[in-house]
Amino acid sequence: MIVVTSSEIVGKRIVSTLGIVRGNTIRARHIGKDIVAAFKNLIGGEIEEYTKLMAEAREQSLDRMIASAQELGANAIVDVRFSTSYIMGAASEILAYGTAVVVE
């Protein structure tokens, strides 16, 4: 599966547009990670626990979007974007979306 943020894929021709595809996940913070993050907030620096949490959420939403495109018979997704939204105090949604296409 080819996944790109551009509208075209160099060297490929889009022969069919199958429609929008998306994948999302909602992740909540973990109390243990919050304690570590609170200490790091006092001294500064990257909060690796949250960085890892968000990276895993992005990968899961991307995987779900790809699965959705494969169900439609696509072999590529163009115009891929990520969005995040606040759900509640300790949870956020990551959404990946794009256009499923067939390329040759």
C-alpha positions as CSV (number, residue, x, y, z in Angstrom):
1,M,0.0,0.0,0.0
2,I,1.4,3.4,-1.0
3,V,0.5,6.1,1.5
4,V,1.4,9.7,0.7
5,T,0.5,13.2,1.8
6,S,0.5,14.6,-1.7
7,S,-2.3,14.5,-4.3
8,E,-0.1,12.5,-6.8
9,I,2.4,9.7,-6.7
10,V,5.4,10.3,-8.8
11,G,5.7,7.6,-11.5
12,K,2.2,6.4,-10.9
13,R,-1.1,7.2,-12.6
14,I,-4.4,7.3,-10.6
15,V,-6.9,5.2,-12.5
16,S,-9.7,5.2,-10.0
17,T,-10.8,7.2,-7.0
18,L,-12.6,5.0,-4.4
19,G,-13.4,7.6,-1.8
20,I,-12.4,8.9,1.6
21,V,-11.0,6.4,4.1
22,R,-10.2,7.0,7.8
23,G,-8.9,5.3,10.9
24,N,-9.0,6.6,14.4
25,T,-8.2,5.7,18.0
26,I,-8.9,7.3,21.3
27,R,-6.2,6.9,23.9
28,A,-6.3,7.7,27.6
29,R,-3.3,8.6,29.8
30,H,-2.1,6.2,32.4
31,I,-1.8,7.2,36.0
32,G,1.7,5.9,36.3
33,K,2.8,7.9,33.3
34,D,1.1,11.0,34.7
35,I,3.3,10.7,37.8
36,V,6.5,10.5,35.8
37,A,5.3,13.3,33.5
38,A,4.6,15.5,36.6
39,F,8.2,15.1,37.7
40,K,9.5,15.8,34.3
41,N,7.3,18.9,34.1
42,L,9.2,20.3,37.1
43,I,12.6,19.8,35.7
44,G,11.8,20.3,32.0
45,G,12.5,18.2,28.9
46,E,10.7,15.7,26.7
47,I,8.0,13.5,28.3
48,E,9.0,10.3,26.5
49,E,6.0,8.4,27.9
50,Y,3.5,10.7,26.2
51,T,5.6,10.8,23.0
52,K,5.5,7.0,22.8
53,L,1.7,7.0,23.6
54,M,1.0,9.4,20.7
55,A,3.3,7.6,18.3
56,E,1.5,4.3,19.0
57,A,-1.9,6.1,18.5
58,R,-0.8,7.5,15.2
59,E,0.4,4.1,14.0
60,Q,-2.9,2.4,15.0
61,S,-5.0,5.0,13.3
62,L,-2.8,4.8,10.2
63,D,-3.1,0.9,10.2
64,R,-6.9,1.2,10.5
65,M,-7.1,3.7,7.6
66,I,-5.0,1.3,5.4
67,A,-7.3,-1.6,6.3
68,S,-10.3,0.5,5.3
69,A,-8.7,1.3,1.9
70,Q,-7.8,-2.4,1.3
71,E,-11.5,-3.3,1.9
72,L,-12.4,-0.9,-0.9
73,G,-9.8,-2.5,-3.2
74,A,-7.3,0.4,-3.2
75,N,-3.6,0.0,-3.6
76,A,-2.8,3.6,-2.5
77,I,-4.0,6.5,-0.4
78,V,-3.3,10.1,-1.3
79,D,-3.8,13.4,0.5
80,V,-3.2,11.7,3.9
81,R,-3.7,13.9,7.0
82,F,-3.7,13.5,10.7
83,S,-6.0,15.3,13.1
84,T,-6.2,15.2,16.9
85,S,-9.0,16.2,19.2
86,Y,-9.6,16.5,22.9
87,I,-12.2,14.1,24.2
88,M,-12.0,14.6,27.9
89,G,-9.4,15.5,30.6
90,A,-7.2,12.4,30.1
91,A,-8.2,11.2,26.6
92,S,-7.5,12.3,23.0
93,E,-8.5,11.1,19.6
94,I,-6.1,10.6,16.7
95,L,-7.7,10.5,13.2
96,A,-5.9,9.6,10.0
97,Y,-7.8,10.2,6.8
98,G,-7.1,10.4,3.0
99,T,-8.5,9.4,-0.4
100,A,-8.3,5.7,-1.4
101,V,-7.2,5.3,-5.0
102,V,-6.1,2.6,-7.5
103,V,-2.8,3.4,-9.2
104,E,-0.9,1.8,-12.0
